[in-house]
Each structure stands twice: as structure tokens, then as C-alpha cells.
């Protein structure tokens, strides 16, 4: 994997994704060692975790929307 200004760019997008420090270290190591399979594994794992968080947040928003509708209809 080649990134422009690799260490700076790598650090920037890992920060935006809010990866845990341990995962960031593992990603840096995989990039340094040119371990594409390991890098993909780590990134896919982080993506799955973010998607789980997104779905959990969506369930909360859906429940809140339901409560809002009930309140608007004066059914609460």
C-alpha cells in the first residue's frame, strides 16, 4: 500500500476513523511490512465495528422517532 506522505496521511485517516491505539499500531506495522492480507483483515474488522455502532445508533433514533410521533399525537 502506498500513500502520499504515507505516515502523515495514514495517521490522519486513522484518527478520523477513531481507531484504538492498538489497532493503529497493528495497521502501521502491516503497512510497514507490506502485509496486505493483514491490513485488509484489520480494516475490515474496524469497518464491521463501526457498522455495528451505526446500526445500534439507528435503532435508538428509530425508537426516539416513534416516541416523538406518539407525543405529537398526544398518545403519551
PAVEX-987052 format. One record per residue (C-alpha): x, y, z. Coordinates in pm, whole numbers, padded with zeros to 5 digits, always signed. Example, Ala and Ser with C-alpha at 12.3 -4.5 7.8 and 13.67 -1.06 7.14 Angstrom:
BEGIN
+01230-00450+00780
+01367-00106+00714
END
This chain:
BEGIN
+00000+00000+00000
+00143+00337-00096
+00002+00655+00043
+00117+01005-00037
+00317+01127+00263
+00235+00784+00399
+00286+00829+00772
+00103+01164+00785
-00184+01054+00566
-00211+00717+00740
-00226+00886+01080
-00486+01137+00959
-00736+00884+00828
-00689+00652+01126
-00765+00948+01355
-01079+01034+01161
-01193+00672+01195
-01113+00685+01569
-00924+00354+01565
-00800+00234+01906
-00425+00290+01960
-00354-00084+01950
-00524-00120+01612
-00341+00186+01480
-00011+00024+01578
-00109-00300+01406
-00212-00113+01090
+00116+00079+01083
+00306-00247+01121
+00110-00414+00842
+00177-00117+00612
+00548-00114+00702
+00576-00489+00643
+00370-00477+00321
+00125-00729+00468
-00178-00660+00250
-00385-00950+00381
-00330-00845+00744
-00408-00482+00660
-00734-00579+00489
-00826-00801+00785
-00768-00517+01033
-00955-00260+00825
-01250-00491+00761
-01270-00565+01134
-01282-00194+01215
-01544-00138+00947
-01762-00410+01096
-01735-00250+01439
-01830+00092+01302
-02126-00057+01115
-02244-00227+01437
-02226+00110+01614
-02413+00275+01329
-02691+00016+01341
-02720+00048+01720
-02746+00427+01686
-03010+00387+01412
-03222+00167+01641
-03207+00443+01906
-03306+00709+01651
-03595+00492+01531
-03718+00447+01890
-03690+00821+01953
-03880+00898+01632
-04155+00662+01747
-04171+00841+02081
-04188+01177+01905
-04476+01059+01689
-04663+00935+01995
-04604+01267+02172
-04719+01464+01867
-05036+01253+01856
-05078+01309+02231
-05073+00934+02290
-04805+00952+02559
END
